Amino acid sequence: LGAISPALMSRLRVVPVRPPTKEECQGIARGLSGQYEKYGLTFSDETLAVLVEQAIDLRDLQRMMRDAAGRALYE
């Protein structure tokens, strides 16, 4: 925020958003995994826990899940 000029900052509302906890990320991952069910793919809770631990953020988690699903469908 320090890089934004005061003139521009006066026109903005800053809303702090905390990053999700690991438990919240696990729930988000469970929700995301539903989009792969139409392809006959499911993610176990253990797999989701590993992905959540390795992910940097939610976008990274979604990318990792997409890549894993693609590899599973390919095989």
One Martini backbone bead per residue (centre of mass of N, CA, C, O) as a GRO file, in nm:
protein
   75
    1LEU     BB    1   0.052   0.065  -0.013
    2GLY     BB    2   0.305   0.262  -0.019
    3ALA     BB    3   0.300   0.291  -0.349
    4ILE     BB    4   0.050   0.459  -0.309
    5SER     BB    5  -0.086   0.739  -0.352
    6PRO     BB    6  -0.259   0.960  -0.160
    7ALA     BB    7  -0.463   1.048  -0.376
    8LEU     BB    8  -0.561   0.757  -0.436
    9MET     BB    9  -0.621   0.657  -0.144
   10SER     BB   10  -0.860   0.867  -0.097
   11ARG     BB   11  -1.045   0.679  -0.313
   12LEU     BB   12  -1.010   0.439  -0.118
   13ARG     BB   13  -1.091   0.116   0.020
   14VAL     BB   14  -0.957  -0.063   0.280
   15VAL     BB   15  -0.968  -0.427   0.295
   16PRO     BB   16  -0.900  -0.653   0.514
   17VAL     BB   17  -0.767  -0.987   0.435
   18ARG     BB   18  -0.742  -1.289   0.544
   19PRO     BB   19  -0.607  -1.573   0.532
   20PRO     BB   20  -0.667  -1.886   0.515
   21THR     BB   21  -0.687  -2.157   0.672
   22LYS     BB   22  -0.626  -2.485   0.653
   23GLU     BB   23  -0.920  -2.567   0.704
   24GLU     BB   24  -1.043  -2.379   0.492
   25CYS     BB   25  -0.882  -2.494   0.254
   26GLN     BB   26  -0.999  -2.776   0.273
   27GLY     BB   27  -1.292  -2.687   0.210
   28ILE     BB   28  -1.230  -2.560  -0.062
   29ALA     BB   29  -1.114  -2.814  -0.192
   30ARG     BB   30  -1.372  -2.980  -0.168
   31GLY     BB   31  -1.534  -2.791  -0.352
   32LEU     BB   32  -1.346  -2.809  -0.603
   33SER     BB   33  -1.368  -3.125  -0.646
   34GLY     BB   34  -1.662  -3.128  -0.770
   35GLN     BB   35  -1.576  -3.052  -1.074
   36TYR     BB   36  -1.458  -3.367  -1.122
   37GLU     BB   37  -1.705  -3.568  -1.107
   38LYS     BB   38  -1.795  -3.561  -1.415
   39TYR     BB   39  -1.512  -3.742  -1.467
   40GLY     BB   40  -1.475  -3.952  -1.216
   41LEU     BB   41  -1.338  -3.770  -0.994
   42THR     BB   42  -1.155  -3.802  -0.682
   43PHE     BB   43  -1.067  -3.666  -0.365
   44SER     BB   44  -0.906  -3.725  -0.103
   45ASP     BB   45  -0.837  -3.607   0.205
   46GLU     BB   46  -0.535  -3.668   0.189
   47THR     BB   47  -0.479  -3.525  -0.078
   48LEU     BB   48  -0.583  -3.247   0.005
   49ALA     BB   49  -0.383  -3.207   0.240
   50VAL     BB   50  -0.130  -3.207   0.064
   51LEU     BB   51  -0.207  -2.973  -0.123
   52VAL     BB   52  -0.241  -2.759   0.098
   53GLU     BB   53   0.053  -2.775   0.204
   54GLN     BB   54   0.186  -2.697  -0.089
   55ALA     BB   55   0.034  -2.449  -0.116
   56ILE     BB   56   0.050  -2.102  -0.138
   57ASP     BB   57  -0.242  -2.071  -0.263
   58LEU     BB   58  -0.547  -2.092  -0.412
   59ARG     BB   59  -0.442  -2.090  -0.702
   60ASP     BB   60  -0.239  -2.315  -0.661
   61LEU     BB   61  -0.441  -2.528  -0.574
   62GLN     BB   62  -0.608  -2.527  -0.835
   63ARG     BB   63  -0.374  -2.603  -1.022
   64MET     BB   64  -0.300  -2.872  -0.887
   65MET     BB   65  -0.576  -3.006  -0.931
   66ARG     BB   66  -0.583  -2.980  -1.239
   67ASP     BB   67  -0.324  -3.139  -1.293
   68ALA     BB   68  -0.409  -3.403  -1.152
   69ALA     BB   69  -0.660  -3.453  -1.326
   70GLY     BB   70  -0.517  -3.459  -1.599
   71ARG     BB   71  -0.332  -3.699  -1.535
   72ALA     BB   72  -0.556  -3.901  -1.468
   73LEU     BB   73  -0.697  -3.887  -1.746
   74TYR     BB   74  -0.452  -3.970  -1.915
   75GLU     BB   75  -0.413  -4.252  -1.760
   0.00000   0.00000   0.00000
